[in-house]
Every structure is written in C-alpha cells, then in structure tokens.
C-alpha cells in the first residue's frame, strides 16, 4: 500500500520539476534574444543632430533600405566605422526615407551617396564604398584635391535649408499617401483628388492671408489728397495728350515742308535741264553764225580790195592824201556790227 502511494507522488513531483524548468527557459529565452549581438559604431543622423557634422571630420552615407547597392556596402561601412578611432574620423549614415529633409539639404539624387566633411566644409566622395578606398581617402588626404561645396551649394547655406524644407514636405505627403492607400485601403485616385483639393484650398487661404496683410500695412490717403492726386493725374494725362498732338502736328508740318522742298527742287532741276538743252542748241548754232559773219566781212572787204588793185601801186602813192578818213572806217565797222547782231538774233530764234 505504501509503495502504491509513493508512485503517484513521485510522478507529480517530476512533472512539477519539468514544468518549472520549461518556465525558466521560456523566461531566459527573450532576454537572450534581446541582447544585441554587436554594437554598431555608425551613428544615425537626423534633422535634429546633423549639425554635429559641422565640427571635426566626418564621413556620411546616404542610403535607402530598398536599395541593393546600399546593402552591398553596409559591411564595408561598418568596418570603416570600427576603425574610425584609429583614423580620427566619425562615421554616420542617413536614411533618405526617414529623413527626406537631409537628402534635400545635401541634394542627393543617386544612392548610395557619400560625403566628406571637415570643419563645416563638405565634399562629395565619388569613389567606391570599399573599406580600403575609404581608408586611403582619409589617410592620404585625397579629399584636398576635390572641389568643396561652397556658396549656395553648401548644406549649411540658406538655399539648401529651403531645399530641405521642400523635401521634408514632399516626404510627409508621400507618407500620408501611403497611409491612405495602404493602411486605410483608399484607392489611389481618391488620394490624388484629395491632394488636389487640399492644394487649391491652401492656395486660396494663402492669397487671403496676403490680402489681409496688405490691407493692414496699407495706409489710405486722406480724401482731399486723393482728389488732388486724381486731378493731377488727369492734368498730366491731358498734358501728355496735348504733347502727342503737338508732336503729330509738327510731324505733319515737317512732312509738308519736305514735300514742298522736293517739288521746288524738281522744278529747279527741270529748269536747269532746259537751260542746258538751250545752251547745247546755241553751241550747235554758233559755228553757223561764225561762218555767216566771216562771209559778210569778206563781202565788205571785197570792194576795198578791188579799188586798191585798180589804183595800183602808183596811184596809191599819188592819191595818198585822198584816202578815206576815220569817219569812213567807222561807218564800215558799224555796218559790220549791225550784221553780226542780226545774225546773232536769228540764231536763238531758229
């Protein structure tokens, strides 16, 4: 009887011990799983702590969880971060999905993207994301041969701050769209219609705000000043119209004068041409008039030559005192002149 009672008791104790051991293992399992396997030395950078990069020497990596190229360089980047103390450099990473503002501040367009920072001066590293190349880039100071991002391109500039704001707004809109389509199950076209209506309402609201601000800062002029300004404007407009009319009249007068001058010039040219033609005709008639004069002179001198021949040499010597005097010679010259004038008058009339 005693042996039969001890058997169930031992069985119950064994079952209780097994249950306690299983419970202990179950409690110890999550604790062991929660322990990190290895602490990462890569520092995540966000919009709140990115200003740490402005001091000291840093290397930053921009990545996305869905990017295969970014995943291939994760192990190399971790190894580079472990040797950061030896290289005296800090290593960080930026998730462009969670921090779209930082991607806009650095104007990241390709992934993965690497940047080197030295005392607030940024340079783009375009080499491979391999540990050896990264190490040589720091030890040999190859970053000195790279052109820095200065001016408006610098991530610390005001322009890039505005770009960061735009990228952050676009990221929030993208997250809201995913919330509508994925979490709530809203169709995509409904989400697009919602954003279009929201954009129109926001634009109208901003326009109303600007109108109110302008009305608050705009000081209306007194009534008498406003009336005086209106009168001045009217007088100025009338003066300008008068000036325009005067200018048009002056133009018309000048055009008329030019037309008159051109007509007068044309008439003078015609008269000059007529005079030239008459002169040419006179030149053509002048040889004929000269021939007539010569013929008349020959006729006048013919009787004198005949008288001289009849008298002969002796008669001339004897009758020397009886030669015609100056009055006869003058009469001959007068007749010659009259004939020449008659020929000259006939020439133009012809």
C-alpha positions as CSV (number, residue, x, y, z in Angstrom):
1,X,0.0,0.0,0.0
2,X,2.8,2.4,0.9
3,X,4.6,1.7,-2.4
4,X,1.5,2.3,-4.4
5,X,1.0,5.7,-2.8
6,X,4.7,6.8,-3.4
7,X,4.5,6.2,-7.1
8,X,1.9,8.9,-8.0
9,X,3.6,11.3,-5.6
10,X,7.0,10.9,-7.4
11,X,5.3,11.3,-10.7
12,X,3.7,14.5,-9.6
13,X,7.0,15.9,-8.3
14,X,8.7,15.0,-11.6
15,X,6.0,16.7,-13.7
16,X,6.3,19.9,-11.5
17,X,10.1,20.0,-11.9
18,X,9.8,19.7,-15.6
19,X,7.3,22.5,-15.8
20,X,9.4,24.7,-13.7
21,X,12.4,24.1,-15.9
22,X,10.4,24.9,-19.0
23,X,9.2,28.1,-17.5
24,X,12.7,29.1,-16.6
25,X,13.9,28.5,-20.1
26,X,11.0,30.4,-21.5
27,X,11.8,33.4,-19.4
28,X,15.5,33.3,-20.2
29,X,14.9,33.0,-24.0
30,X,13.6,36.5,-24.7
31,X,16.3,38.1,-22.5
32,X,19.0,36.4,-24.5
33,X,17.3,37.3,-27.8
34,X,17.0,40.9,-26.7
35,X,20.7,41.2,-26.1
36,X,22.5,42.9,-29.1
37,X,24.9,40.7,-30.9
38,X,27.3,43.6,-31.6
39,X,27.0,47.4,-31.1
40,X,27.2,49.4,-34.4
41,X,29.6,52.3,-34.4
42,X,27.8,54.0,-37.3
43,X,25.9,57.0,-36.0
44,X,22.4,57.6,-37.4
45,X,22.0,61.3,-38.5
46,X,18.7,63.1,-38.3
47,X,17.4,66.6,-38.9
48,X,17.9,67.3,-35.1
49,X,21.5,66.2,-34.8
50,X,23.0,66.8,-38.3
51,X,24.7,70.0,-37.1
52,X,27.3,67.8,-35.3
53,X,28.8,67.3,-38.8
54,X,29.9,71.0,-38.8
55,X,32.6,70.2,-36.3
56,X,35.5,67.8,-36.8
57,X,36.0,65.3,-39.6
58,X,33.1,63.2,-40.8
59,X,32.1,60.7,-43.5
60,X,28.4,60.4,-44.2
61,X,26.5,57.7,-46.2
62,X,23.0,58.3,-47.7
63,X,21.1,55.1,-48.2
64,X,17.6,53.6,-48.6
65,X,16.5,50.2,-47.1
66,X,15.3,49.0,-50.5
67,X,18.5,50.0,-52.4
68,X,20.6,46.8,-53.3
69,X,23.8,48.8,-53.9
70,X,23.4,50.4,-50.4
71,X,23.0,46.9,-48.9
72,X,26.2,45.7,-50.5
73,X,28.3,48.5,-48.9
74,X,26.8,48.0,-45.4
75,X,29.5,45.6,-44.2
76,X,32.3,47.8,-45.6
77,X,30.8,50.9,-43.9
78,X,30.6,49.1,-40.6
79,X,34.3,48.1,-40.9
80,X,35.2,51.6,-41.7
81,X,33.3,52.8,-38.7
82,X,35.2,50.4,-36.4
83,X,38.5,51.9,-37.4
84,X,37.2,55.4,-37.1
85,X,39.0,56.0,-33.8
86,X,42.3,55.0,-35.4
87,X,41.6,57.3,-38.4
88,X,40.3,60.0,-36.1
89,X,37.1,60.4,-38.0
90,X,33.4,60.0,-37.2
91,X,31.2,57.9,-39.4
92,X,27.4,58.4,-39.9
93,X,24.5,57.3,-42.1
94,X,21.3,58.9,-43.2
95,X,18.1,57.1,-44.2
96,X,16.6,59.1,-47.0
97,X,13.2,57.6,-46.4
98,X,13.0,58.6,-42.8
99,X,15.0,61.9,-43.3
100,X,14.0,63.4,-46.7
101,X,14.9,66.9,-45.4
102,X,18.6,65.9,-45.1
103,X,18.6,64.4,-48.5
104,X,17.3,67.7,-49.9
105,X,19.8,69.6,-47.9
106,X,22.7,67.7,-49.4
107,X,20.8,67.4,-52.8
108,X,21.1,63.7,-53.0
109,X,20.0,62.4,-56.4
110,X,21.7,58.9,-56.5
111,X,22.1,56.2,-53.9
112,X,24.3,55.4,-52.2
113,X,25.9,58.8,-51.8
114,X,29.0,59.6,-49.7
115,X,30.1,63.0,-48.3
116,X,33.2,64.1,-46.5
117,X,33.0,67.0,-44.0
118,X,36.0,68.8,-42.5
119,X,35.2,71.7,-40.1
120,X,31.9,72.5,-41.9
121,X,33.4,72.2,-45.4
122,X,31.7,69.5,-47.4
123,X,33.0,67.5,-50.4
124,X,31.4,64.7,-52.4
125,X,33.2,61.4,-52.4
126,X,32.6,59.6,-55.7
127,X,34.8,56.6,-55.2
128,X,33.7,53.0,-54.3
129,X,32.3,52.2,-50.9
130,X,35.1,49.8,-50.1
131,X,36.9,50.0,-46.8
132,X,40.4,50.2,-48.4
133,X,39.5,53.0,-50.7
134,X,37.8,54.9,-47.9
135,X,40.8,54.4,-45.6
136,X,43.2,55.7,-48.3
137,X,40.9,58.6,-48.9
138,X,41.3,59.7,-45.3
139,X,45.0,58.7,-44.7
140,X,46.3,60.2,-47.9
141,X,44.0,63.2,-47.6
142,X,42.8,62.8,-51.2
143,X,39.8,65.0,-50.2
144,X,42.0,68.1,-50.6
145,X,42.0,67.6,-54.4
146,X,38.2,67.6,-54.5
147,X,36.3,70.8,-55.1
148,X,34.3,71.7,-52.0
149,X,30.6,72.6,-51.9
150,X,30.7,76.3,-51.3
151,X,28.2,79.1,-51.6
152,X,24.6,78.2,-52.2
153,X,25.6,74.6,-52.7
154,X,26.8,74.2,-49.2
155,X,24.4,72.2,-47.0
156,X,24.6,74.9,-44.3
157,X,23.5,77.7,-46.7
158,X,20.1,79.3,-46.7
159,X,19.3,78.0,-50.1
160,X,19.8,74.4,-49.1
161,X,17.8,75.0,-45.9
162,X,14.9,75.9,-48.1
163,X,15.5,72.8,-50.3
164,X,15.4,70.7,-47.1
165,X,12.0,72.2,-46.2
166,X,10.6,71.3,-49.6
167,X,12.0,67.8,-49.4
168,X,10.6,67.3,-45.9
169,X,7.1,68.5,-47.1
170,X,7.2,66.1,-50.0
171,X,8.2,63.2,-47.7
172,X,5.3,63.9,-45.4
173,X,2.9,64.0,-48.4
174,X,4.3,60.7,-49.5
175,X,3.9,59.1,-46.1
176,X,0.3,60.4,-46.0
177,X,-0.4,59.0,-49.4
178,X,0.9,55.6,-48.2
179,X,-1.3,55.9,-45.1
180,X,-4.4,56.5,-47.2
181,X,-3.7,53.8,-49.8
182,X,-2.0,51.0,-47.7
183,X,-3.4,51.4,-44.2
184,X,-6.9,52.7,-44.9
185,X,-7.2,51.0,-48.3
186,X,-8.3,54.1,-50.1
187,X,-8.0,54.0,-53.9
188,X,-5.0,55.9,-55.4
189,X,-7.2,58.3,-57.5
190,X,-9.1,59.3,-54.4
191,X,-5.9,60.2,-52.7
192,X,-4.8,62.3,-55.7
193,X,-8.2,64.1,-55.7
194,X,-7.8,64.8,-52.0
195,X,-4.3,66.3,-52.5
196,X,-5.5,68.4,-55.5
197,X,-8.4,69.9,-53.5
198,X,-6.1,70.5,-50.5
199,X,-3.7,72.3,-52.7
200,X,-6.4,74.6,-54.1
201,X,-7.8,75.4,-50.6
202,X,-4.3,76.1,-49.3
203,X,-3.6,78.4,-52.2
204,X,-6.8,80.4,-51.6
205,X,-6.1,80.6,-47.9
206,X,-2.6,82.0,-48.6
207,X,-4.0,84.5,-51.0
208,X,-6.5,85.7,-48.4
209,X,-3.7,86.0,-45.9
210,X,-1.7,88.1,-48.2
211,X,-4.6,90.4,-48.9
212,X,-5.3,90.9,-45.2
213,X,-1.6,91.6,-44.6
214,X,-1.5,94.2,-47.4
215,X,-4.7,95.9,-46.0
216,X,-3.2,96.1,-42.6
217,X,0.0,97.7,-43.7
218,X,-1.6,99.9,-46.4
219,X,-2.4,103.4,-45.1
220,X,-5.1,105.1,-47.3
221,X,-4.6,108.8,-48.1
222,X,-7.0,111.5,-46.9
223,X,-9.8,112.4,-49.2
224,X,-8.6,115.8,-50.3
225,X,-5.2,114.4,-51.1
226,X,-6.7,111.6,-53.1
227,X,-8.9,114.1,-55.0
228,X,-5.8,116.2,-55.6
229,X,-3.9,113.3,-56.8
230,X,-6.7,112.3,-59.2
231,X,-6.7,115.9,-60.6
232,X,-3.0,115.8,-61.0
233,X,-3.3,112.6,-62.9
234,X,-6.0,114.0,-65.1
235,X,-3.9,117.1,-65.8
236,X,-0.9,115.0,-66.6
237,X,-2.9,112.9,-68.9
238,X,-4.3,115.9,-70.7
239,X,-0.8,117.4,-70.9
240,X,0.6,114.2,-72.4
241,X,-2.2,114.1,-74.9
242,X,-1.5,117.7,-75.9
243,X,2.1,116.9,-76.3
244,X,1.3,114.0,-78.5
245,X,-1.0,116.1,-80.7
246,X,1.7,118.8,-81.0
247,X,4.2,116.2,-81.9
248,X,1.9,114.8,-84.6
249,X,1.2,118.3,-86.0
250,X,4.9,119.0,-86.1
251,X,5.5,115.8,-88.0
252,X,2.7,116.7,-90.4
253,X,4.2,120.2,-91.0
254,X,7.7,118.8,-91.4
255,X,6.3,116.3,-94.0
256,X,4.5,119.1,-95.9
257,X,7.7,121.3,-95.9
258,X,9.7,118.4,-97.1
259,X,7.2,117.7,-99.9
260,X,7.3,121.4,-100.9
261,X,11.1,121.4,-100.9
262,X,11.1,118.3,-103.0
263,X,8.7,119.9,-105.5
264,X,10.8,123.1,-105.7
265,X,13.9,121.0,-106.2
266,X,12.3,119.1,-109.0
267,X,11.2,122.3,-110.8
268,X,14.7,123.7,-110.4
269,X,16.2,120.6,-111.8
270,X,13.8,120.7,-114.8
271,X,14.7,124.4,-115.4
272,X,18.4,123.5,-115.2
273,X,17.9,120.8,-117.7
274,X,16.0,123.2,-120.0
275,X,18.9,125.7,-119.8
276,X,21.4,123.0,-120.6
277,X,19.4,122.0,-123.6
278,X,19.2,125.6,-124.9
279,X,22.9,126.0,-124.3
280,X,23.6,122.9,-126.3
281,X,21.4,124.2,-129.2
282,X,23.3,127.6,-129.0
283,X,26.6,125.8,-129.3
284,X,25.3,123.9,-132.3
285,X,24.2,127.1,-134.0
286,X,27.3,129.2,-133.1
287,X,29.5,127.7,-135.8
288,X,26.9,128.6,-138.5
289,X,26.7,132.2,-137.2
290,X,30.5,132.5,-137.3
291,X,30.6,131.4,-140.9
292,X,28.0,134.0,-141.8
293,X,30.0,136.7,-140.1
294,X,33.1,135.7,-141.9
295,X,31.2,135.8,-145.2
296,X,29.8,139.3,-144.5
297,X,33.3,140.5,-143.6
298,X,34.6,139.1,-146.9
299,X,31.9,140.9,-148.8
300,X,32.6,144.2,-147.1
301,X,36.3,144.0,-147.8
302,X,35.8,142.9,-151.5
303,X,35.1,146.4,-152.9
304,X,38.0,147.9,-151.0
305,X,40.4,145.3,-152.4
306,X,39.1,146.0,-156.0
307,X,39.7,149.7,-155.6
308,X,43.2,149.2,-154.3
309,X,44.0,146.9,-157.3
310,X,42.6,149.3,-159.8
311,X,44.7,152.2,-158.4
312,X,47.8,150.1,-158.4
313,X,51.0,150.9,-156.6
314,X,51.5,154.3,-158.4
315,X,48.0,155.5,-157.9
316,X,48.2,154.9,-154.2
317,X,51.3,156.9,-153.8
318,X,49.8,159.8,-155.8
319,X,46.4,159.7,-154.2
320,X,47.6,159.1,-150.7
321,X,46.0,162.3,-149.4
322,X,42.6,161.3,-150.8
323,X,42.2,158.0,-148.7
324,X,39.1,157.8,-146.7
325,X,39.3,159.2,-143.3
326,X,38.4,157.8,-139.9
327,X,34.7,158.6,-140.4
328,X,34.5,156.1,-143.4
329,X,36.2,153.4,-141.4
330,X,33.8,153.9,-138.5
331,X,30.9,153.6,-140.9
332,X,32.2,150.3,-142.2
333,X,32.7,149.0,-138.7
334,X,29.1,150.0,-137.8
335,X,27.7,148.1,-140.7
336,X,29.7,145.0,-139.7
337,X,28.5,145.2,-136.2
338,X,24.9,145.5,-137.3
339,X,25.1,142.5,-139.5
340,X,26.7,140.5,-136.7
341,X,23.9,141.4,-134.3
342,X,21.3,140.4,-136.9
343,X,22.9,137.0,-137.3
344,X,23.1,136.6,-133.5
345,X,19.3,137.4,-133.2
346,X,18.5,134.9,-135.9
347,X,20.4,132.1,-134.2
348,X,18.3,131.8,-131.0
349,X,15.0,132.3,-132.9
350,X,16.0,129.4,-135.2
